[in-house]
């Protein structure tokens, strides 16, 4: 071989070995093997990165640029990966680069390119379930009647509360997910002692102070019937055995006999407390009237169901709303003075006027009206004689002709010794005569 030919071949060989050519665009040189961008291929670049630390992300920078946005290759990694390579702090929930925040800002299924369509590793061999034992959340995650309801996963132990903190924060108020557990749960997770009535964390306190007596949020986990939503150990009816379970009236106020205080909402029992007062004197079985715990509507708006409008509010005060009997069909102008703890102009305590012109027994009148004593009564101090016979009206009432025996005309109501014989006819808004 001639020397000139030999040196020519040598130069060509060197150019080939060095991969250099002044005739070809370096980008067009096929450096990556076939299947490099195909996840199903054995040559997929994600697998190469996962399996071979030698082919690390830094080596990619020589062609794709230090920022991976294209470099001399003109091919940006961001075309397929909206967060790659992962920045520092990607796995730290305290970092502004935490992947949870990035995912929420741009919820793109891009993660699946490397972590697999099921997020269990894919070509990256890094499973999202290493940290998240329920991610992404399946359909039905927020629906109580679904098999995938998150409460069920917690109860069965398939979901760990610590795991929830990765995204929802240590205090469950949102964290990087910006989704607070307290959006639906008024008190969650429950503190230690929540079901122990000897504990300062007993749930009655939380219901009163944090939830303002609104227990409907309990239904999210315990079921609309409070029976545990399929988990017997979380059945509220185990302790709340009265009809309507936790929604029974005397769960929050009243006692075994009836739902009227004592006890009041804060467990007070003294009549000197305005929430207790003389409730029992009004509703307990007695001789004066047929008022009972089922007739709260005489002085309050009586709810039929726990969730009725106006029943639960933020101040914990039962509004006084006198009905037509207490207000003598609107004629008495009945009022309640909470500051003074007194009722005024109440028919039941003598705020009435029966007019002679409207009576068929005009002979019984010595004035144009018969009227009661209409005394202001103190709500908080019982046993002061303000409910004795004669305290609400005279014997006989003012404007009534003198009599010596009430039972002569009102025998269906009272006997000759002034004992009430039919409490259904006493304090009923009318005069019962000769019947």
BELJO-V197123 format. One record per helix or strand of 3 or more residues. SS is the DSSP state (helix for helix, strand for strand). FROM is the first residue (numbers start at 1). TO is the last residue. If there is no record, write none. Layout:
BEGIN
ss | from | to
SS | FROM | TO
SS | FROM | TO
END
This chain:
BEGIN
ss | from | to
helix | 3 | 18
helix | 26 | 28
helix | 45 | 51
helix | 57 | 64
helix | 71 | 73
helix | 77 | 79
helix | 99 | 105
helix | 109 | 115
helix | 122 | 124
helix | 128 | 130
helix | 150 | 156
helix | 161 | 168
helix | 175 | 177
helix | 181 | 183
helix | 203 | 209
helix | 216 | 222
helix | 232 | 234
helix | 236 | 238
helix | 245 | 247
helix | 249 | 251
helix | 279 | 283
helix | 293 | 298
strand | 335 | 337
strand | 342 | 344
helix | 347 | 349
strand | 353 | 355
helix | 356 | 358
helix | 362 | 364
strand | 369 | 371
helix | 407 | 410
helix | 423 | 425
END
